[in-house]
Structure formats: structure tokens, C-alpha cells
Amino acid sequence: MNNHETFIADNIRKKLLLEGYKSHQIGMAVEAGIRHYHSGKAKTGQIFKECLDHARAYLKRKAA
């Protein structure tokens, strides 16, 4: 991962931990957020928010 990806991944991890998710739950969710970043669909200026939304959606799918 480059510095920008690491920054996004670290911040997604911190945000999900603050929301009450356990560390063993968020690993794949962070990967889902980074995959969205790599897909090129994330809009400039909202990249972190969109990646975080994808990570949250992954966790909700896994919980259902």
C-alpha cells in the first residue's frame, strides 16, 4: 500500500473502532474500503467518506 492507502485504511480502522466494532471484525471491512478506492469509483474530495461507507456496508452484510 502507498501512503495514501495507508492513511485511508488507518482512519477507517480508527473510525470503526470508535463506533464499537471489535478489531477482529474490521480487517476485511478495511479491505472492502480500499478495494473501493482502487476501483476508481470514489470521487475526489469524498474518497474517505465513500471508503468508510463501503466498510460499514461490508460489516452490515456480514452481520445479516
mmCIF file of the N, C-alpha and C atoms, coordinates in Angstrom:
data_MODEL
# 
_entry.id   MODEL 
# 
loop_
_atom_site.group_PDB 
_atom_site.id 
_atom_site.type_symbol 
_atom_site.label_atom_id 
_atom_site.label_alt_id 
_atom_site.label_comp_id 
_atom_site.label_asym_id 
_atom_site.label_entity_id 
_atom_site.label_seq_id 
_atom_site.pdbx_PDB_ins_code 
_atom_site.Cartn_x 
_atom_site.Cartn_y 
_atom_site.Cartn_z 
_atom_site.occupancy 
_atom_site.B_iso_or_equiv 
_atom_site.pdbx_formal_charge 
_atom_site.auth_seq_id 
_atom_site.auth_comp_id 
_atom_site.auth_asym_id 
_atom_site.auth_atom_id 
_atom_site.pdbx_PDB_model_num 
ATOM 1   N N  . MET A 1 1  ? 0.832   -1.183  0.000  1.00 0.00 ? 1  MET A N  1 
ATOM 2   C CA . MET A 1 1  ? 0.000   0.000   0.000  1.00 0.00 ? 1  MET A CA 1 
ATOM 3   C C  . MET A 1 1  ? 0.880   1.250   0.000  1.00 0.00 ? 1  MET A C  1 
ATOM 4   N N  . ASN A 1 2  ? 0.422   2.243   -0.709 1.00 0.00 ? 2  ASN A N  1 
ATOM 5   C CA . ASN A 1 2  ? 1.148   3.510   -0.676 1.00 0.00 ? 2  ASN A CA 1 
ATOM 6   C C  . ASN A 1 2  ? 0.671   4.341   0.520  1.00 0.00 ? 2  ASN A C  1 
ATOM 7   N N  . ASN A 1 3  ? 1.255   5.502   0.690  1.00 0.00 ? 3  ASN A N  1 
ATOM 8   C CA . ASN A 1 3  ? 0.953   6.330   1.859  1.00 0.00 ? 3  ASN A CA 1 
ATOM 9   C C  . ASN A 1 3  ? -0.513  6.745   1.928  1.00 0.00 ? 3  ASN A C  1 
ATOM 10  N N  . HIS A 1 4  ? -1.101  7.047   0.775  1.00 0.00 ? 4  HIS A N  1 
ATOM 11  C CA . HIS A 1 4  ? -2.493  7.478   0.765  1.00 0.00 ? 4  HIS A CA 1 
ATOM 12  C C  . HIS A 1 4  ? -3.413  6.335   1.178  1.00 0.00 ? 4  HIS A C  1 
ATOM 13  N N  . GLU A 1 5  ? -3.163  5.135   0.670  1.00 0.00 ? 5  GLU A N  1 
ATOM 14  C CA . GLU A 1 5  ? -3.959  3.964   1.045  1.00 0.00 ? 5  GLU A CA 1 
ATOM 15  C C  . GLU A 1 5  ? -3.808  3.657   2.531  1.00 0.00 ? 5  GLU A C  1 
ATOM 16  N N  . THR A 1 6  ? -2.598  3.768   3.032  1.00 0.00 ? 6  THR A N  1 
ATOM 17  C CA . THR A 1 6  ? -2.348  3.512   4.448  1.00 0.00 ? 6  THR A CA 1 
ATOM 18  C C  . THR A 1 6  ? -3.094  4.519   5.308  1.00 0.00 ? 6  THR A C  1 
ATOM 19  N N  . PHE A 1 7  ? -3.095  5.778   4.891  1.00 0.00 ? 7  PHE A N  1 
ATOM 20  C CA . PHE A 1 7  ? -3.817  6.823   5.603  1.00 0.00 ? 7  PHE A CA 1 
ATOM 21  C C  . PHE A 1 7  ? -5.316  6.509   5.647  1.00 0.00 ? 7  PHE A C  1 
ATOM 22  N N  . ILE A 1 8  ? -5.880  6.127   4.512  1.00 0.00 ? 8  ILE A N  1 
ATOM 23  C CA . ILE A 1 8  ? -7.304  5.796   4.444  1.00 0.00 ? 8  ILE A CA 1 
ATOM 24  C C  . ILE A 1 8  ? -7.604  4.580   5.317  1.00 0.00 ? 8  ILE A C  1 
ATOM 25  N N  . ALA A 1 9  ? -6.781  3.535   5.204  1.00 0.00 ? 9  ALA A N  1 
ATOM 26  C CA . ALA A 1 9  ? -7.006  2.313   5.975  1.00 0.00 ? 9  ALA A CA 1 
ATOM 27  C C  . ALA A 1 9  ? -6.917  2.575   7.483  1.00 0.00 ? 9  ALA A C  1 
ATOM 28  N N  . ASP A 1 10 ? -5.920  3.333   7.896  1.00 0.00 ? 10 ASP A N  1 
ATOM 29  C CA . ASP A 1 10 ? -5.768  3.640   9.326  1.00 0.00 ? 10 ASP A CA 1 
ATOM 30  C C  . ASP A 1 10 ? -6.958  4.428   9.856  1.00 0.00 ? 10 ASP A C  1 
ATOM 31  N N  . ASN A 1 11 ? -7.420  5.384   9.077  1.00 0.00 ? 11 ASN A N  1 
ATOM 32  C CA . ASN A 1 11 ? -8.545  6.201   9.527  1.00 0.00 ? 11 ASN A CA 1 
ATOM 33  C C  . ASN A 1 11 ? -9.854  5.422   9.534  1.00 0.00 ? 11 ASN A C  1 
ATOM 34  N N  . ILE A 1 12 ? -10.044 4.523   8.566  1.00 0.00 ? 12 ILE A N  1 
ATOM 35  C CA . ILE A 1 12 ? -11.230 3.662   8.584  1.00 0.00 ? 12 ILE A CA 1 
ATOM 36  C C  . ILE A 1 12 ? -11.188 2.794   9.839  1.00 0.00 ? 12 ILE A C  1 
ATOM 37  N N  . ARG A 1 13 ? -10.027 2.224   10.112 1.00 0.00 ? 13 ARG A N  1 
ATOM 38  C CA . ARG A 1 13 ? -9.861  1.358   11.287 1.00 0.00 ? 13 ARG A CA 1 
ATOM 39  C C  . ARG A 1 13 ? -10.183 2.128   12.580 1.00 0.00 ? 13 ARG A C  1 
ATOM 40  N N  . LYS A 1 14 ? -9.636  3.341   12.711 1.00 0.00 ? 14 LYS A N  1 
ATOM 41  C CA . LYS A 1 14 ? -9.894  4.157   13.905 1.00 0.00 ? 14 LYS A CA 1 
ATOM 42  C C  . LYS A 1 14 ? -11.375 4.488   14.047 1.00 0.00 ? 14 LYS A C  1 
ATOM 43  N N  . LYS A 1 15 ? -11.995 4.879   12.944 1.00 0.00 ? 15 LYS A N  1 
ATOM 44  C CA . LYS A 1 15 ? -13.404 5.274   12.976 1.00 0.00 ? 15 LYS A CA 1 
ATOM 45  C C  . LYS A 1 15 ? -14.289 4.096   13.374 1.00 0.00 ? 15 LYS A C  1 
ATOM 46  N N  . LEU A 1 16 ? -14.019 2.907   12.816 1.00 0.00 ? 16 LEU A N  1 
ATOM 47  C CA . LEU A 1 16 ? -14.827 1.733   13.142 1.00 0.00 ? 16 LEU A CA 1 
ATOM 48  C C  . LEU A 1 16 ? -14.609 1.292   14.584 1.00 0.00 ? 16 LEU A C  1 
ATOM 49  N N  . LEU A 1 17 ? -13.401 1.432   15.084 1.00 0.00 ? 17 LEU A N  1 
ATOM 50  C CA . LEU A 1 17 ? -13.154 1.108   16.491 1.00 0.00 ? 17 LEU A CA 1 
ATOM 51  C C  . LEU A 1 17 ? -13.923 2.052   17.403 1.00 0.00 ? 17 LEU A C  1 
ATOM 52  N N  . LEU A 1 18 ? -13.967 3.320   17.038 1.00 0.00 ? 18 LEU A N  1 
ATOM 53  C CA . LEU A 1 18 ? -14.728 4.292   17.835 1.00 0.00 ? 18 LEU A CA 1 
ATOM 54  C C  . LEU A 1 18 ? -16.228 4.016   17.793 1.00 0.00 ? 18 LEU A C  1 
ATOM 55  N N  . GLU A 1 19 ? -16.686 3.399   16.706 1.00 0.00 ? 19 GLU A N  1 
ATOM 56  C CA . GLU A 1 19 ? -18.104 3.072   16.579 1.00 0.00 ? 19 GLU A CA 1 
ATOM 57  C C  . GLU A 1 19 ? -18.461 1.796   17.334 1.00 0.00 ? 19 GLU A C  1 
ATOM 58  N N  . GLY A 1 20 ? -17.467 1.136   17.910 1.00 0.00 ? 20 GLY A N  1 
ATOM 59  C CA . GLY A 1 20 ? -17.748 -0.017  18.753 1.00 0.00 ? 20 GLY A CA 1 
ATOM 60  C C  . GLY A 1 20 ? -17.488 -1.374  18.130 1.00 0.00 ? 20 GLY A C  1 
ATOM 61  N N  . TYR A 1 21 ? -16.971 -1.413  16.910 1.00 0.00 ? 21 TYR A N  1 
ATOM 62  C CA . TYR A 1 21 ? -16.649 -2.696  16.299 1.00 0.00 ? 21 TYR A CA 1 
ATOM 63  C C  . TYR A 1 21 ? -15.368 -3.239  16.915 1.00 0.00 ? 21 TYR A C  1 
ATOM 64  N N  . LYS A 1 22 ? -15.255 -4.543  16.966 1.00 0.00 ? 22 LYS A N  1 
ATOM 65  C CA . LYS A 1 22 ? -14.060 -5.190  17.504 1.00 0.00 ? 22 LYS A CA 1 
ATOM 66  C C  . LYS A 1 22 ? -12.998 -5.268  16.415 1.00 0.00 ? 22 LYS A C  1 
ATOM 67  N N  . SER A 1 23 ? -11.737 -5.294  16.832 1.00 0.00 ? 23 SER A N  1 
ATOM 68  C CA . SER A 1 23 ? -10.637 -5.272  15.859 1.00 0.00 ? 23 SER A CA 1 
ATOM 69  C C  . SER A 1 23 ? -10.658 -6.482  14.929 1.00 0.00 ? 23 SER A C  1 
ATOM 70  N N  . HIS A 1 24 ? -11.119 -7.630  15.410 1.00 0.00 ? 24 HIS A N  1 
ATOM 71  C CA . HIS A 1 24 ? -11.142 -8.804  14.536 1.00 0.00 ? 24 HIS A CA 1 
ATOM 72  C C  . HIS A 1 24 ? -12.251 -8.722  13.489 1.00 0.00 ? 24 HIS A C  1 
ATOM 73  N N  . GLN A 1 25 ? -13.194 -7.820  13.664 1.00 0.00 ? 25 GLN A N  1 
ATOM 74  C CA . GLN A 1 25 ? -14.283 -7.656  12.706 1.00 0.00 ? 25 GLN A CA 1 
ATOM 75  C C  . GLN A 1 25 ? -13.922 -6.707  11.568 1.00 0.00 ? 25 GLN A C  1 
ATOM 76  N N  . ILE A 1 26 ? -13.006 -5.807  11.817 1.00 0.00 ? 26 ILE A N  1 
ATOM 77  C CA . ILE A 1 26 ? -12.835 -4.706  10.869 1.00 0.00 ? 26 ILE A CA 1 
ATOM 78  C C  . ILE A 1 26 ? -11.767 -4.936  9.809  1.00 0.00 ? 26 ILE A C  1 
ATOM 79  N N  . GLY A 1 27 ? -10.979 -5.991  9.922  1.00 0.00 ? 27 GLY A N  1 
ATOM 80  C CA . GLY A 1 27 ? -9.912  -6.218  8.951  1.00 0.00 ? 27 GLY A CA 1 
ATOM 81  C C  . GLY A 1 27 ? -10.415 -6.315  7.521  1.00 0.00 ? 27 GLY A C  1 
ATOM 82  N N  . MET A 1 28 ? -11.406 -7.169  7.290  1.00 0.00 ? 28 MET A N  1 
ATOM 83  C CA . MET A 1 28 ? -11.942 -7.327  5.938  1.00 0.00 ? 28 MET A CA 1 
ATOM 84  C C  . MET A 1 28 ? -12.756 -6.108  5.509  1.00 0.00 ? 28 MET A C  1 
ATOM 85  N N  . ALA A 1 29 ? -13.343 -5.420  6.470  1.00 0.00 ? 29 ALA A N  1 
ATOM 86  C CA . ALA A 1 29 ? -14.096 -4.205  6.141  1.00 0.00 ? 29 ALA A CA 1 
ATOM 87  C C  . ALA A 1 29 ? -13.151 -3.128  5.612  1.00 0.00 ? 29 ALA A C  1 
ATOM 88  N N  . VAL A 1 30 ? -11.980 -3.018  6.220  1.00 0.00 ? 30 VAL A N  1 
ATOM 89  C CA . VAL A 1 30 ? -10.981 -2.060  5.745  1.00 0.00 ? 30 VAL A CA 1 
ATOM 90  C C  . VAL A 1 30 ? -10.563 -2.433  4.327  1.00 0.00 ? 30 VAL A C  1 
ATOM 91  N N  . GLU A 1 31 ? -10.387 -3.728  4.072  1.00 0.00 ? 31 GLU A N  1 
ATOM 92  C CA . GLU A 1 31 ? -10.033 -4.173  2.718  1.00 0.00 ? 31 GLU A CA 1 
ATOM 93  C C  . GLU A 1 31 ? -11.133 -3.810  1.723  1.00 0.00 ? 31 GLU A C  1 
ATOM 94  N N  . ALA A 1 32 ? -12.397 -3.919  2.138  1.00 0.00 ? 32 ALA A N  1 
ATOM 95  C CA . ALA A 1 32 ? -13.505 -3.545  1.259  1.00 0.00 ? 32 ALA A CA 1 
ATOM 96  C C  . ALA A 1 32 ? -13.444 -2.053  0.925  1.00 0.00 ? 32 ALA A C  1 
ATOM 97  N N  . GLY A 1 33 ? -13.097 -1.241  1.916  1.00 0.00 ? 33 GLY A N  1 
ATOM 98  C CA . GLY A 1 33 ? -12.959 0.195   1.671  1.00 0.00 ? 33 GLY A CA 1 
ATOM 99  C C  . GLY A 1 33 ? -11.822 0.511   0.721  1.00 0.00 ? 33 GLY A C  1 
ATOM 100 N N  . ILE A 1 34 ? -10.702 -0.187  0.884  1.00 0.00 ? 34 ILE A N  1 
ATOM 101 C CA . ILE A 1 34 ? -9.555  0.038   -0.004 1.00 0.00 ? 34 ILE A CA 1 
ATOM 102 C C  . ILE A 1 34 ? -9.851  -0.471  -1.415 1.00 0.00 ? 34 ILE A C  1 
ATOM 103 N N  . ARG A 1 35 ? -10.602 -1.564  -1.533 1.00 0.00 ? 35 ARG A N  1 
ATOM 104 C CA . ARG A 1 35 ? -10.991 -2.048  -2.866 1.00 0.00 ? 35 ARG A CA 1 
ATOM 105 C C  . ARG A 1 35 ? -11.824 -1.006  -3.592 1.00 0.00 ? 35 ARG A C  1 
ATOM 106 N N  . HIS A 1 36 ? -12.694 -0.308  -2.858 1.00 0.00 ? 36 HIS A N  1 
ATOM 107 C CA . HIS A 1 36 ? -13.489 0.759   -3.473 1.00 0.00 ? 36 HIS A CA 1 
ATOM 108 C C  . HIS A 1 36 ? -12.574 1.879   -3.963 1.00 0.00 ? 36 HIS A C  1 
ATOM 109 N N  . TYR A 1 37 ? -11.563 2.194   -3.175 1.00 0.00 ? 37 TYR A N  1 
ATOM 110 C CA . TYR A 1 37 ? -10.587 3.212   -3.579 1.00 0.00 ? 37 TYR A CA 1 
ATOM 111 C C  . TYR A 1 37 ? -9.884  2.788   -4.872 1.00 0.00 ? 37 TYR A C  1 
ATOM 112 N N  . HIS A 1 38 ? -9.492  1.517   -4.958 1.00 0.00 ? 38 HIS A N  1 
ATOM 113 C CA . HIS A 1 38 ? -8.778  1.021   -6.142 1.00 0.00 ? 38 HIS A CA 1 
ATOM 114 C C  . HIS A 1 38 ? -9.676  0.921   -7.368 1.00 0.00 ? 38 HIS A C  1 
ATOM 115 N N  . SER A 1 39 ? -10.976 0.788   -7.153 1.00 0.00 ? 39 SER A N  1 
ATOM 116 C CA . SER A 1 39 ? -11.883 0.653   -8.293 1.00 0.00 ? 39 SER A CA 1 
ATOM 117 C C  . SER A 1 39 ? -11.962 1.944   -9.102 1.00 0.00 ? 39 SER A C  1 
ATOM 118 N N  . GLY A 1 40 ? -11.573 3.048   -8.479 1.00 0.00 ? 40 GLY A N  1 
ATOM 119 C CA . GLY A 1 40 ? -11.616 4.323   -9.178 1.00 0.00 ? 40 GLY A CA 1 
ATOM 120 C C  . GLY A 1 40 ? -12.978 4.991   -9.135 1.00 0.00 ? 40 GLY A C  1 
ATOM 121 N N  . LYS A 1 41 ? -13.923 4.398   -8.415 1.00 0.00 ? 41 LYS A N  1 
ATOM 122 C CA . LYS A 1 41 ? -15.272 4.954   -8.348 1.00 0.00 ? 41 LYS A CA 1 
ATOM 123 C C  . LYS A 1 41 ? -15.418 6.032   -7.280 1.00 0.00 ? 41 LYS A C  1 
ATOM 124 N N  . ALA A 1 42 ? -14.459 6.110   -6.376 1.00 0.00 ? 42 ALA A N  1 
ATOM 125 C CA . ALA A 1 42 ? -14.523 7.112   -5.313 1.00 0.00 ? 42 ALA A CA 1 
ATOM 126 C C  . ALA A 1 42 ? -14.267 8.496   -5.905 1.00 0.00 ? 42 ALA A C  1 
ATOM 127 N N  . LYS A 1 43 ? -15.121 9.442   -5.546 1.00 0.00 ? 43 LYS A N  1 
ATOM 128 C CA . LYS A 1 43 ? -14.987 10.800  -6.072 1.00 0.00 ? 43 LYS A CA 1 
ATOM 129 C C  . LYS A 1 43 ? -13.946 11.574  -5.274 1.00 0.00 ? 43 LYS A C  1 
ATOM 130 N N  . THR A 1 44 ? -13.194 12.395  -5.950 1.00 0.00 ? 44 THR A N  1 
ATOM 131 C CA . THR A 1 44 ? -12.190 13.220  -5.295 1.00 0.00 ? 44 THR A CA 1 
ATOM 132 C C  . THR A 1 44 ? -12.876 14.145  -4.302 1.00 0.00 ? 44 THR A C  1 
ATOM 133 N N  . GLY A 1 45 ? -12.286 14.269  -3.124 1.00 0.00 ? 45 GLY A N  1 
ATOM 134 C CA . GLY A 1 45 ? -12.847 15.115  -2.090 1.00 0.00 ? 45 GLY A CA 1 
ATOM 135 C C  . GLY A 1 45 ? -13.757 14.357  -1.144 1.00 0.00 ? 45 GLY A C  1 
ATOM 136 N N  . GLN A 1 46 ? -14.249 13.206  -1.586 1.00 0.00 ? 46 GLN A N  1 
ATOM 137 C CA . GLN A 1 46 ? -15.121 12.399  -0.746 1.00 0.00 ? 46 GLN A CA 1 
ATOM 138 C C  . GLN A 1 46 ? -14.601 10.967  -0.655 1.00 0.00 ? 46 GLN A C  1 
ATOM 139 N N  . ILE A 1 47 ? -13.337 10.778  -0.975 1.00 0.00 ? 47 ILE A N  1 
ATOM 140 C CA . ILE A 1 47 ? -12.772 9.429   -1.037 1.00 0.00 ? 47 ILE A CA 1 
ATOM 141 C C  . ILE A 1 47 ? -12.881 8.731   0.308  1.00 0.00 ? 47 ILE A C  1 
ATOM 142 N N  . PHE A 1 48 ? -12.470 9.397   1.378  1.00 0.00 ? 48 PHE A N  1 
ATOM 143 C CA . PHE A 1 48 ? -12.501 8.744   2.687  1.00 0.00 ? 48 PHE A CA 1 
ATOM 144 C C  . PHE A 1 48 ? -13.918 8.385   3.093  1.00 0.00 ? 48 PHE A C  1 
ATOM 145 N N  . LYS A 1 49 ? -14.851 9.307   2.906  1.00 0.00 ? 49 LYS A N  1 
ATOM 146 C CA . LYS A 1 49 ? -16.241 9.060   3.292  1.00 0.00 ? 49 LYS A CA 1 
ATOM 147 C C  . LYS A 1 49 ? -16.805 7.869   2.521  1.00 0.00 ? 49 LYS A C  1 
ATOM 148 N N  . GLU A 1 50 ? -16.554 7.798   1.235  1.00 0.00 ? 50 GLU A N  1 
ATOM 149 C CA . GLU A 1 50 ? -17.071 6.693   0.429  1.00 0.00 ? 50 GLU A CA 1 
ATOM 150 C C  . GLU A 1 50 ? -16.434 5.365   0.819  1.00 0.00 ? 50 GLU A C  1 
ATOM 151 N N  . CYS A 1 51 ? -15.141 5.373   1.094  1.00 0.00 ? 51 CYS A N  1 
ATOM 152 C CA . CYS A 1 51 ? -14.461 4.146   1.506  1.00 0.00 ? 51 CYS A CA 1 
ATOM 153 C C  . CYS A 1 51 ? -14.988 3.686   2.864  1.00 0.00 ? 51 CYS A C  1 
ATOM 154 N N  . LEU A 1 52 ? -15.222 4.631   3.772  1.00 0.00 ? 52 LEU A N  1 
ATOM 155 C CA . LEU A 1 52 ? -15.779 4.300   5.075  1.00 0.00 ? 52 LEU A CA 1 
ATOM 156 C C  . LEU A 1 52 ? -17.190 3.737   4.933  1.00 0.00 ? 52 LEU A C  1 
ATOM 157 N N  . ASP A 1 53 ? -17.986 4.313   4.052  1.00 0.00 ? 53 ASP A N  1 
ATOM 158 C CA . ASP A 1 53 ? -19.333 3.798   3.811  1.00 0.00 ? 53 ASP A CA 1 
ATOM 159 C C  . ASP A 1 53 ? -19.292 2.369   3.280  1.00 0.00 ? 53 ASP A C  1 
ATOM 160 N N  . HIS A 1 54 ? -18.340 2.078   2.405  1.00 0.00 ? 54 HIS A N  1 
ATOM 161 C CA . HIS A 1 54 ? -18.202 0.713   1.889  1.00 0.00 ? 54 HIS A CA 1 
ATOM 162 C C  . HIS A 1 54 ? -17.789 -0.257  2.997  1.00 0.00 ? 54 HIS A C  1 
ATOM 163 N N  . ALA A 1 55 ? -16.922 0.192   3.879  1.00 0.00 ? 55 ALA A N  1 
ATOM 164 C CA . ALA A 1 55 ? -16.502 -0.652  5.001  1.00 0.00 ? 55 ALA A CA 1 
ATOM 165 C C  . ALA A 1 55 ? -17.683 -0.934  5.928  1.00 0.00 ? 55 ALA A C  1 
ATOM 166 N N  . ARG A 1 56 ? -18.491 0.080   6.203  1.00 0.00 ? 56 ARG A N  1 
ATOM 167 C CA . ARG A 1 56 ? -19.680 -0.106  7.051  1.00 0.00 ? 56 ARG A CA 1 
ATOM 168 C C  . ARG A 1 56 ? -20.672 -1.055  6.395  1.00 0.00 ? 56 ARG A C  1 
ATOM 169 N N  . ALA A 1 57 ? -20.869 -0.905  5.095  1.00 0.00 ? 57 ALA A N  1 
ATOM 170 C CA . ALA A 1 57 ? -21.795 -1.776  4.375  1.00 0.00 ? 57 ALA A CA 1 
ATOM 171 C C  . ALA A 1 57 ? -21.311 -3.222  4.425  1.00 0.00 ? 57 ALA A C  1 
ATOM 172 N N  . TYR A 1 58 ? -20.018 -3.425  4.330  1.00 0.00 ? 58 TYR A N  1 
ATOM 173 C CA . TYR A 1 58 ? -19.465 -4.776  4.428  1.00 0.00 ? 58 TYR A CA 1 
ATOM 174 C C  . TYR A 1 58 ? -19.796 -5.372  5.788  1.00 0.00 ? 58 TYR A C  1 
ATOM 175 N N  . LEU A 1 59 ? -19.604 -4.617  6.847  1.00 0.00 ? 59 LEU A N  1 
ATOM 176 C CA . LEU A 1 59 ? -19.888 -5.114  8.191  1.00 0.00 ? 59 LEU A CA 1 
ATOM 177 C C  . LEU A 1 59 ? -21.380 -5.421  8.371  1.00 0.00 ? 59 LEU A C  1 
ATOM 178 N N  . LYS A 1 60 ? -22.235 -4.607  7.786  1.00 0.00 ? 60 LYS A N  1 
ATOM 179 C CA . LYS A 1 60 ? -23.676 -4.854  7.889  1.00 0.00 ? 60 LYS A CA 1 
ATOM 180 C C  . LYS A 1 60 ? -24.069 -6.118  7.126  1.00 0.00 ? 60 LYS A C  1 
ATOM 181 N N  . ARG A 1 61 ? -23.448 -6.346  5.965  1.00 0.00 ? 61 ARG A N  1 
ATOM 182 C CA . ARG A 1 61 ? -23.737 -7.576  5.202  1.00 0.00 ? 61 ARG A CA 1 
ATOM 183 C C  . ARG A 1 61 ? -23.290 -8.805  5.982  1.00 0.00 ? 61 ARG A C  1 
ATOM 184 N N  . LYS A 1 62 ? -22.129 -8.697  6.629  1.00 0.00 ? 62 LYS A N  1 
ATOM 185 C CA . LYS A 1 62 ? -21.620 -9.834  7.400  1.00 0.00 ? 62 LYS A CA 1 
ATOM 186 C C  . LYS A 1 62 ? -22.475 -10.117 8.632  1.00 0.00 ? 62 LYS A C  1 
ATOM 187 N N  . ALA A 1 63 ? -23.063 -9.078  9.217  1.00 0.00 ? 63 ALA A N  1 
ATOM 188 C CA . ALA A 1 63 ? -23.876 -9.243  10.421 1.00 0.00 ? 63 ALA A CA 1 
ATOM 189 C C  . ALA A 1 63 ? -25.261 -9.829  10.094 1.00 0.00 ? 63 ALA A C  1 
ATOM 190 N N  . ALA A 1 64 ? -25.718 -9.591  8.877  1.00 0.00 ? 64 ALA A N  1 
ATOM 191 C CA . ALA A 1 64 ? -27.070 -10.056 8.496  1.00 0.00 ? 64 ALA A CA 1 
ATOM 192 C C  . ALA A 1 64 ? -27.107 -11.536 8.201  1.00 0.00 ? 64 ALA A C  1 
# 
